[in-house]
Amino acid sequence: MRLLIPALAVAFVFGACGSTDAASSTHASLPTLPTVTVEGGLIAVPTEPPADPVPTAERGAPLPTLTAALPTTANPTVEPLPMNLDPIEVGSVGADNILGQHMRSIEQAGLYSGSVLVARRGEILLRHGYGLANRTSRNTATTKFRIASLTKQFTAVLILRLQEQGKLSIDDRICSYLEFCAPQWAPITIRQLLAHSSGIPDYTEFLDFDRRQATPTTREELIARFRNEPLTSTPGSVYKYSNSGYILLGQILEYITGMPYADIIKNELCIPLGLNDTDYDHSTAGADPSLSFGLYAMGIPADPIDASTLDSAGGLYSTIDDLYRWDRALHDGQVLKPETLALMRTVQIKNYALGVMRNPLAGMASVHHDGMASGMRTYLGNFPDPDITVVVLSNYENADVVNIAAYLGVLARDMP
């Protein structure tokens, strides 16, 4: 299964990087809703980056029809919404345009709860929250979500910055930077960890992961779980999504910098870029009222998980605003040199590059990644032509964030 993340009634304390503080549509109809497919209560990671999740939509053509479906694997008892909700946040953008109407229809069908941001060429078209963050507050643009595998692009960027500084090459063998390197890892390179082609099995797919996911865990303990496992393929030959590889990348970052991964994230990325609501989830006792709780689906709480079991593969939290800032910082050359950014976005195997995917969505070229966790689904993507950024963060584990993002991208492309 894919990386899992936290649950209702789990308490968290966050070390923040800083302080935590449209026109109406003239379209005649809205596109119908996407189908959400749920298998056995969990959504498995694909064996390779997915093909086009929605049919191609030519510019100006009607959107393809998809059928809305509520989950059928459980019969949740849905409690009525509380009446004393906080007011909708001032600063919401686009709630009544075609994008906002589409999202509201999905929310009303019980298929989505979370926060969404859509921007085109630097102009924000939609910035709005849907559903509940908890029993007294709505999701807003400032609600924090664990972002699951979106963490991987932050980890990848940190590795690529070390290459820019001459402190490593992504074609170095990983055993040069690991004090406890397993013999079968000897031929594996950093590039292969980044591209999920190392052959190291994914520890989150082990049978005991669910049982152990709520237990605080050190990185050394995580690595011990897969250190003695045989490789699933010859390094560099097969794409196989592996969170284990990104755990090792976190270890390499700490070995070279001499700093904990959480401090590297904060000092190298969050503080310089003004990502004040993004950080490593320390997941200790206490509660942050701006954090959205996690559900499997409407009315069904998700299982708890300690963020230390995700670490450099999925241990960050963020907001739609911060992820948009992050996307713009990458786009504008504030994070990587142009040639390094091009390398990061170059496909290595299948449709996977270095920390991001490059498969088209709805017929449009895209650079994106999604994440899944116990109670969370996340998506961050950019459609380079015409420079549309879509951020979808949901506290419904079965929310179909990739299809939602693809539809929003098509709608944003065709808006006046």
C-alpha positions as CSV (number, residue, x, y, z in Angstrom):
1,M,0.0,0.0,0.0
2,R,1.0,3.6,-0.3
3,L,2.2,5.8,2.5
4,L,-0.4,6.2,5.2
5,I,-1.0,9.3,7.4
6,P,-2.9,10.4,10.5
7,A,-6.3,10.1,12.0
8,L,-9.1,11.7,13.9
9,A,-8.4,12.2,17.6
10,V,-4.6,12.1,17.1
11,A,-2.9,15.1,18.7
12,F,0.0,17.0,17.1
13,V,2.5,19.8,18.0
14,F,4.2,21.5,15.1
15,G,7.4,23.4,15.1
16,A,6.6,26.1,12.5
17,C,9.2,27.7,10.2
18,G,7.7,31.1,11.1
19,S,4.5,32.6,12.3
20,T,1.4,30.7,11.5
21,D,-0.8,33.0,11.0
22,A,-14.2,36.7,-9.1
23,A,-16.5,36.9,-11.5
24,S,-19.6,34.7,-11.8
25,S,-19.6,31.9,-14.4
26,T,-21.5,32.2,-17.6
27,H,-21.1,28.5,-18.4
28,A,-24.4,26.7,-18.9
29,S,-23.6,23.5,-17.0
30,L,-21.1,21.9,-14.8
31,P,-19.1,18.7,-15.6
32,T,-20.4,15.6,-13.9
33,L,-18.4,14.3,-11.0
34,P,-15.5,11.9,-11.1
35,T,-15.8,8.3,-9.9
36,V,-14.0,7.3,-6.7
37,T,-12.8,3.7,-6.7
38,V,-12.0,2.2,-3.3
39,E,-10.6,-1.3,-2.8
40,G,-10.7,-3.0,0.5
41,G,-10.5,0.2,2.5
42,L,-7.1,1.2,1.1
43,I,-5.9,2.6,-2.1
44,A,-2.8,0.8,-3.4
45,V,0.1,2.6,-4.9
46,P,0.3,2.0,-8.7
47,T,3.1,-0.2,-10.0
48,E,4.1,2.7,-12.2
49,P,3.0,6.4,-12.6
50,P,-0.6,6.3,-13.7
51,A,-1.6,6.9,-17.3
52,D,-4.1,9.7,-18.2
53,P,-6.7,9.5,-15.4
54,V,-9.3,11.4,-17.4
55,P,-10.1,11.5,-21.1
56,T,-8.4,14.2,-23.2
57,A,-10.4,17.4,-23.3
58,E,-9.6,19.6,-26.4
59,R,-9.6,23.3,-25.8
60,G,-13.2,24.6,-25.9
61,A,-14.7,21.1,-26.2
62,P,-17.3,19.8,-23.6
63,L,-15.7,18.0,-20.7
64,P,-16.0,14.2,-20.8
65,T,-18.7,12.6,-18.6
66,L,-17.7,10.8,-15.5
67,T,-20.1,9.1,-13.1
68,A,-20.3,10.2,-9.5
69,A,-20.2,7.4,-7.0
70,L,-20.1,7.3,-3.2
71,P,-18.0,4.6,-1.6
72,T,-19.7,1.2,-1.3
73,T,-17.2,-0.6,0.9
74,A,-18.8,0.7,4.1
75,N,-22.1,2.1,5.3
76,P,-21.1,5.2,7.4
77,T,-23.5,6.9,9.7
78,V,-23.1,10.5,8.7
79,E,-23.6,13.0,11.5
80,P,-25.3,16.3,10.8
81,L,-22.9,19.3,10.4
82,P,-22.6,21.4,13.5
83,M,-24.4,24.8,13.4
84,N,-21.7,26.9,15.1
85,L,-19.1,26.7,12.4
86,D,-16.6,29.5,11.9
87,P,-17.5,31.9,9.1
88,I,-16.1,31.3,5.7
89,E,-12.6,32.9,5.7
90,V,-12.1,36.4,4.4
91,G,-9.8,36.2,1.4
92,S,-11.5,33.3,-0.3
93,V,-11.2,33.6,-4.1
94,G,-13.4,32.1,-6.9
95,A,-16.1,30.5,-4.7
96,D,-18.8,31.4,-7.3
97,N,-16.9,31.0,-10.6
98,I,-16.9,27.8,-12.6
99,L,-14.1,26.3,-10.6
100,G,-15.8,27.0,-7.3
101,Q,-19.1,25.7,-8.5
102,H,-17.5,22.5,-9.6
103,M,-15.8,22.0,-6.3
104,R,-19.0,22.8,-4.4
105,S,-20.9,20.1,-6.4
106,I,-18.3,17.5,-5.4
107,E,-18.4,18.6,-1.8
108,Q,-22.2,18.4,-1.7
109,A,-22.1,14.9,-3.2
110,G,-20.0,13.9,-0.2
111,L,-16.9,13.2,-2.3
112,Y,-14.6,15.9,-1.1
113,S,-13.5,17.8,2.0
114,G,-10.4,20.0,2.0
115,S,-8.8,23.1,0.5
116,V,-8.1,23.9,-3.1
117,L,-6.0,26.5,-4.9
118,V,-5.9,27.1,-8.7
119,A,-3.8,29.7,-10.4
120,R,-3.1,30.6,-14.0
121,R,0.0,32.6,-15.0
122,G,0.3,33.9,-11.5
123,E,-3.3,34.9,-11.0
124,I,-5.2,33.0,-8.3
125,L,-8.6,31.8,-9.8
126,L,-9.7,29.7,-6.8
127,R,-8.6,29.7,-3.2
128,H,-11.2,28.1,-1.0
129,G,-11.9,25.5,1.7
130,Y,-14.7,22.9,1.6
131,G,-16.1,20.7,4.3
132,L,-14.9,20.5,7.9
133,A,-11.4,20.6,9.4
134,N,-12.9,19.5,12.7
135,R,-16.3,19.5,14.5
136,T,-16.2,23.3,15.0
137,S,-14.2,24.7,12.0
138,R,-14.4,24.7,8.3
139,N,-11.5,23.9,6.1
140,T,-10.0,27.2,4.8
141,A,-7.0,28.3,2.7
142,T,-4.9,28.3,5.9
143,T,-5.9,24.9,7.2
144,K,-2.8,22.6,7.6
145,F,-2.8,19.2,6.1
146,R,-0.2,16.4,6.3
147,I,1.0,16.3,2.7
148,A,2.2,12.7,2.5
149,S,4.3,12.0,-0.6
150,L,4.4,15.6,-1.7
151,T,7.2,15.6,0.9
152,K,9.3,13.7,-1.7
153,Q,9.9,16.7,-3.9
154,F,11.2,18.7,-0.9
155,T,13.6,15.8,-0.2
156,A,14.6,15.6,-3.9
157,V,15.3,19.3,-4.0
158,L,17.6,19.2,-1.0
159,I,19.6,16.4,-2.6
160,L,19.8,18.3,-5.9
161,R,21.0,21.4,-4.0
162,L,23.8,19.4,-2.5
163,Q,24.8,18.4,-6.0
164,E,24.8,22.0,-7.1
165,Q,27.2,22.7,-4.1
166,G,29.5,19.9,-5.2
167,K,28.9,17.9,-2.1
168,L,27.6,14.8,-3.9
169,S,26.6,13.6,-7.4
170,I,23.3,11.8,-7.8
171,D,25.2,9.2,-9.7
172,D,27.3,8.3,-6.6
173,R,26.7,5.0,-5.0
174,I,24.6,5.3,-1.9
175,C,27.0,3.2,0.2
176,S,29.5,6.1,0.1
177,Y,27.1,8.0,2.4
178,L,25.5,5.2,4.6
179,E,27.4,3.8,7.5
180,F,25.2,0.7,7.7
181,C,24.9,0.0,3.9
182,A,23.6,-3.5,3.2
183,P,25.7,-5.6,0.8
184,Q,22.8,-5.8,-1.8
185,W,22.7,-2.0,-2.0
186,A,26.3,-1.7,-3.3
187,P,25.4,-0.9,-6.9
188,I,22.5,1.5,-6.1
189,T,22.9,5.2,-6.9
190,I,21.3,8.2,-5.4
191,R,19.6,8.8,-8.8
192,Q,17.9,5.4,-8.5
193,L,16.6,6.2,-5.0
194,L,15.1,9.5,-6.4
195,A,13.5,7.7,-9.4
196,H,12.1,4.7,-7.5
197,S,14.3,2.3,-9.6
198,S,16.6,1.0,-6.8
199,G,14.8,-2.3,-6.3
200,I,14.7,-1.8,-2.5
201,P,11.3,-3.0,-1.3
202,D,8.8,-0.5,0.1
203,Y,8.5,-0.9,3.9
204,T,5.0,0.6,3.9
205,E,3.9,-2.5,2.0
206,F,5.1,-4.9,4.7
207,L,2.3,-6.8,6.5
208,D,3.2,-5.3,9.8
209,F,3.2,-1.7,8.8
210,D,-0.4,-1.0,9.8
211,R,0.2,-2.5,13.2
212,R,3.3,-0.4,13.8
213,Q,2.3,2.8,12.1
214,A,1.1,4.6,15.3
215,T,4.4,3.9,17.2
216,P,7.1,6.6,17.3
217,T,10.0,5.3,15.3
218,T,13.6,6.4,14.6
219,R,14.9,6.4,11.1
220,E,17.4,3.7,12.1
221,E,14.5,1.6,13.2
222,L,12.7,2.2,9.8
223,I,15.8,1.3,7.9
224,A,16.3,-1.9,9.9
225,R,12.9,-3.1,8.7
226,F,14.1,-3.3,5.1
227,R,17.9,-3.5,5.4
228,N,18.1,-7.3,5.1
229,E,15.4,-7.7,2.4
230,P,16.5,-8.8,-1.1
231,L,16.1,-6.4,-4.0
232,T,13.0,-6.8,-6.1
233,S,14.8,-6.0,-9.3
234,T,18.2,-5.1,-10.7
235,P,18.9,-1.4,-9.7
236,G,18.0,1.0,-12.5
237,S,15.9,-1.6,-14.5
238,V,12.4,-1.4,-13.1
239,Y,10.2,1.4,-11.7
240,K,8.7,0.4,-8.4
241,Y,7.5,3.0,-6.0
242,S,9.4,2.7,-2.8
243,N,9.2,4.9,0.3
244,S,12.2,3.1,1.6
245,G,14.4,4.9,-1.0
246,Y,13.3,8.3,0.3
247,I,14.0,7.2,3.9
248,L,17.6,6.5,2.8
249,L,17.7,9.9,1.0
250,G,16.9,11.5,4.4
251,Q,19.7,9.6,6.0
252,I,22.1,10.8,3.2
253,L,21.0,14.4,3.8
254,E,21.8,14.1,7.5
255,Y,25.1,12.4,6.9
256,I,26.4,15.2,4.6
257,T,24.9,18.3,6.4
258,G,25.3,17.1,10.0
259,M,21.8,18.3,10.7
260,P,18.5,16.6,11.4
261,Y,16.2,16.3,8.5
262,A,13.6,18.6,10.1
263,D,16.2,21.3,10.6
264,I,17.4,21.0,7.0
265,I,13.8,21.5,5.8
266,K,13.3,24.5,8.0
267,N,16.6,26.3,7.5
268,E,17.2,25.5,3.8
269,L,13.6,25.8,2.5
270,C,10.9,27.0,4.8
271,I,12.5,30.1,6.3
272,P,14.2,31.4,3.1
273,L,11.0,30.9,1.0
274,G,8.6,32.2,3.6
275,L,6.8,28.9,4.0
276,N,5.5,29.8,7.4
277,D,2.9,27.0,7.6
278,T,5.1,24.2,6.3
279,D,7.3,22.0,8.5
280,Y,8.2,18.5,9.7
281,D,5.4,17.1,11.7
282,H,6.8,16.3,15.1
283,S,3.6,14.6,16.1
284,T,3.8,14.8,19.9
285,A,1.2,15.5,22.5
286,G,-1.0,18.6,22.0
287,A,-3.3,19.8,19.3
288,D,-3.1,22.5,16.6
289,P,-6.6,23.8,15.9
290,S,-5.7,24.7,12.3
291,L,-4.8,21.1,11.4
292,S,-7.5,19.2,9.5
293,F,-8.4,15.8,11.0
294,G,-8.4,12.8,8.8
295,L,-11.3,10.6,7.6
296,Y,-11.4,7.5,5.4
297,A,-14.7,8.9,3.9
298,M,-17.5,11.0,5.2
299,G,-18.3,9.9,8.8
300,I,-15.5,7.2,9.0
301,P,-12.4,8.2,11.0
302,A,-9.1,7.1,9.7
303,D,-6.5,5.1,11.7
304,P,-3.8,7.1,13.5
305,I,-0.2,7.2,12.4
306,D,2.9,8.7,13.9
307,A,4.7,11.0,11.4
308,S,8.0,9.5,12.4
309,T,7.1,6.4,10.5
310,L,6.9,8.5,7.3
311,D,10.0,10.8,7.9
312,S,11.7,12.1,4.7
313,A,9.3,10.1,2.5
314,G,6.1,11.8,3.8
315,G,6.5,13.5,7.1
316,L,5.7,17.2,6.3
317,Y,2.6,19.3,6.7
318,S,1.6,22.4,4.7
319,T,-1.2,24.5,3.4
320,I,-2.5,25.3,-0.1
321,D,-0.9,28.8,0.1
322,D,2.5,27.5,1.1
323,L,2.5,24.8,-1.6
324,Y,1.6,27.5,-4.2
325,R,4.5,29.6,-2.9
326,W,6.7,26.5,-3.2
327,D,5.6,25.9,-6.8
328,R,6.3,29.5,-7.8
329,A,9.7,29.5,-6.1
330,L,10.7,26.4,-8.2
331,H,9.2,28.0,-11.3
332,D,11.0,31.3,-10.7
333,G,14.4,29.9,-10.0
334,Q,14.5,30.7,-6.3
335,V,15.3,27.1,-5.3
336,L,17.3,25.4,-8.1
337,K,19.4,26.6,-11.0
338,P,17.5,26.3,-14.3
339,E,19.6,23.3,-15.4
340,T,19.0,21.6,-12.1
341,L,15.3,22.2,-12.3
342,A,15.3,20.8,-15.8
343,L,17.1,17.7,-14.5
344,M,14.6,17.3,-11.7
345,R,11.8,17.3,-14.3
346,T,13.5,14.9,-16.7
347,V,11.9,11.5,-16.9
348,Q,14.2,8.8,-15.6
349,I,12.1,5.7,-15.9
350,K,8.4,5.2,-16.9
351,N,6.8,8.6,-16.2
352,Y,8.8,9.4,-13.1
353,A,11.5,12.0,-12.9
354,L,13.3,13.0,-9.6
355,G,10.6,13.5,-6.9
356,V,7.9,14.4,-9.5
357,M,5.8,12.7,-12.2
358,R,5.6,13.8,-15.8
359,N,2.6,11.8,-17.2
360,P,0.0,14.0,-19.0
361,L,-3.4,14.7,-17.3
362,A,-6.5,15.4,-19.4
363,G,-4.3,15.7,-22.5
364,M,-2.1,18.4,-21.0
365,A,1.6,18.1,-20.1
366,S,2.1,18.2,-16.4
367,V,4.7,18.1,-13.6
368,H,3.0,16.8,-10.5
369,H,2.9,14.4,-7.5
370,D,0.1,13.1,-5.4
371,G,0.1,11.6,-1.9
372,M,-2.0,9.4,0.2
373,A,-2.2,8.8,3.9
374,S,-4.6,7.4,6.5
375,G,-7.2,10.1,6.3
376,M,-5.5,12.4,3.7
377,R,-5.1,12.7,0.0
378,T,-3.0,15.4,-1.6
379,Y,-2.0,16.7,-5.0
380,L,0.3,19.5,-6.3
381,G,0.8,19.9,-10.0
382,N,1.7,22.4,-12.7
383,F,0.5,22.4,-16.3
384,P,3.3,24.3,-18.0
385,D,1.2,25.5,-20.9
386,P,-0.5,27.8,-20.0
387,D,1.2,27.8,-16.6
388,I,-1.6,26.5,-14.4
389,T,-0.9,25.4,-10.8
390,V,-3.4,23.2,-9.0
391,V,-3.2,22.3,-5.3
392,V,-5.7,19.9,-3.8
393,L,-5.4,18.9,-0.2
394,S,-8.2,16.7,1.3
395,N,-8.9,15.1,4.6
396,Y,-10.9,12.4,2.9
397,E,-8.6,9.5,2.2
398,N,-10.7,8.3,-0.8
399,A,-11.0,11.7,-2.4
400,D,-10.0,11.4,-6.1
401,V,-7.6,14.3,-6.0
402,V,-5.8,13.5,-9.3
403,N,-9.1,13.6,-11.3
404,I,-10.3,16.6,-9.4
405,A,-7.0,18.4,-10.3
406,A,-7.2,17.4,-13.9
407,Y,-10.7,18.8,-14.3
408,L,-9.8,22.0,-12.6
409,G,-6.8,22.3,-14.9
410,V,-9.1,22.0,-18.0
411,L,-11.6,24.4,-16.6
412,A,-8.9,27.0,-15.7
413,R,-7.3,26.6,-19.2
414,D,-10.6,27.5,-20.9
415,M,-11.7,30.3,-18.6
416,P,-11.7,33.8,-20.2
